């Protein structure tokens, strides 16, 4: 059963200069398409990962999933409810209580003036719930001490702060947690601890994760399904086994070649060619065609649609 259904999701930002500057410089308005016609579904109690280079639209999609951003077009449905258009306030309130988010920088997402106890129970208190002893219980579940509830965020290490963020996310008993690069700011050893904790919590609480990351090693370890984004477009979607062994899209192949490997000492990998095009003025046809080693005329003229090749979905004219 699908918990999340995303259809034709698009988000456009107005990045124009102020009106007077545009008049003086005789410039038109400028629009950046951060996400373009993205479709995917996330099964309940699974982990769906979004990967891609910086600027590919991963975090923008994550913020639209939790309702921090409104789609320019398309829709996001959580349990069949579109939060952007649903008029039943009670139904929206129930769905929102089932969603939490873990941010990339744990220190920036914690109020430095609040004690950890108040930070963790905030989602429950905001809805008028009973939070007696909740913070201490959750701190123990994420591997910290109940005594830490009286401390401030600056008294903890980076990994401990991320555990506090996880405890806060769990306090409202959510069904869905969107994790925006939750381990990118942590040391490798601490990353492993946090990822193992997240895996255990998923099994114990029946959670569904949307994991946003650029670390392919993390994604391979955690995800049940992986979506690869390029310039705001979903170019490939597959299970970890298929994505790492039967890659279809040239961009995905480039990402895998660029990733460091334990057995890669002395290997020679082709360097990625070119730079990501300007998202304000993306190339015609396939967005990856200026950097693609196998691009043909059709790639420069027509945008490829997502199609099914076995268990893999791919947007490439030459994938087969």
Buried (B, 14 or more C-beta within 10 A) or exposed (E): EBBBBBBEBBBBBEEBEEEEEBEEEEEEEEBBBBBBBBBBBBBBBBBBBBBBBEBBBBBBBBBBBBBEBEBBEBBBBBBEBBBBEBEEEEBBEEBBBBBBBBBBBBBEBBEEEEBBBBBBBBBBBEEEBEBEEBBBBBBEBBBBEBEBBEBBBEEBEBBBBBBBBBBBBBBBEBBBBBBBBBBBBBEEEBBBBBBEBBBEBBEEBEBBBBBBBBBBBBBBBBBBBBBBBBBBBBBBBBBBEBBBEEBBBBBBBBBBBEBEEEEEEEEEEEEBEEEBBEBEEBBEBBBBBBBBEEBEEEBBEEBBEBEEBEEBBBBBBBBE
